[in-house]
Amino acid sequence: MSDDNHQFEPLIINFCCYWCSYTGADLAGTSRIQYPTNVRIIRVQCTGMIHPNLIIEALTSGADGVLVCGCHPGDCHYLEGNLRAKARAEAIELMLQDFAIEPERFRLEWVSASEALRYAQVVTEMVKQVRKVGPSPYRVTV
């Protein structure tokens, strides 16, 4: 018997750049800013290093959504890594179609080290967005 009151809780994989977004996420935590606990952060040196296959692999391995957070354009410690991430995001959106994955399951956002509130807001919005879409068709339940 299913419980109709049980709300689906998505699993969101969050790739964060080490220099900005990860620090913003850390600041949100140390500042005790409330946001959903549905995210699992993976720290990367730069969002420009994230190959599109990593996003697709996460989504086809059962993650309900993938959030990529990087430095604002012009603030990348690796000069143009975030611009590379933006270009790759466009390719990822095309790849999602090939795998019949809803585009709402992927999001790229710019979050600086001082934007703890923005980080919490982005995570909250992403969780709400993925809740509306529902569980991933690739999700494995135990």
N, C-alpha and C positions, 0 to 999 in steps of 0.2 A: 504494500500500500504506500503510495507516494504522499508526501506532505506538501500540500499546495502552498503552505505558508513559508516553506523553505526557499530562500532566495539563492539563485545561482551565484556563486562567488568565483569570478574568473581568476586565472593565474596569468599575470602579466610579467613578461621578461623585460627588464629595463636595462639597456646598454647606456652607461653614463661615461662621458669623457672624464678623465682623471682630474683635469685642471679646473674645470668649471662646474659641470653638472653634478659630479660626484660630491664635490665640496658643498654645493647647494643642497643636495640631499642630506649630507651629513649635518649641515647647519639646521635644516628642518628638524632632524632628530634631536640634536642637542638643544634646540630652542623649544622642544616639545610641541611642535606644530602638528596638529592632528591631520592624518591622511590615511587612506585605506592601506591595510597591510598586505594587499594582494600582489605587490610588486616584489620581484627578486632581482636585485641589482647586480649587474655584471660590470665591473669597472674596466674600462679600456683606456689606453693612452690617448686616443683620438677617435672621434666618430668616423673620420675619414678612413680608418683602418678596418671598419666593419664591412666585410664582404657581404653582398646581398644573399649569398647562399646561407650565411649564418641566420639571417632573419627567416628565410624560408624553412630552414631546418628546425628552428625553434617552433614555428607555427605548425609544421607537419609532424612534430614530435609530441604535440599535445598542449603546447602553450595556447591560451585563449587570445592572447594579444602580445604585441611587441612594441615597446616604446623606446625610441632612441632620443637621448638628450645630449646636446652638445653646446659648445661655446657659441655665442652670438657671432654672426658674420663680422669679420674685421677683428675679432678678439682671439682667434685660434692661436694657440701656442706653436702650432706647426704650420702657421701662415694661412694655408687654404684647405686644411683638412675638413673643416665643416662645410666648405663649398663642395668638396668631393662627396661628402655624405649627402648633401642636398641633391646632387646629380644622381647618386646611387638610389636615393629614395624614389626618384621618378622611375628608374628601372625596376625597383622592387614592386612598385604599384602595378606595373605591367606583368611581372612574374606572378603576383597574387591572382590575377585573372587566369593564368595557365593552370594554377592549382585549385581553382574554384574557391578561393579564400576571399571573404568579404574585405573590402579596402578599409573598413573601420577597425580592423584588427591590427593595423600598423599606423604608427604616428611618429613623426620627427618634430622635435621641439628644441628651441634654444633656451637654455637656462644657465645663468651665470652663477658664480660662486656665492654671490650675495643675495640671490633670489630664492631664499628658502620658501617664502610664501608662494611664489610662482611655481616652484617644484611641487609643492603640496597640491596646488590648484590643478596643475597638469595631470598629476597622478589621479586625482579625484575624478577629473573629466574623463580620463582614459578608462578608468574602471566602470564608470556609468555607461560610457559608450559601448564597451564590450558586453556589459550586462544586457543591454538592449539587443545586441546581436545574438547572444546566447553562447552555449558551450561550443568549443571548436569541434568540427566533425572528425578531427584527428585525435581528440581527447581519449585517453585510456582511463577507464574507471576500474577501481579494484574493489 
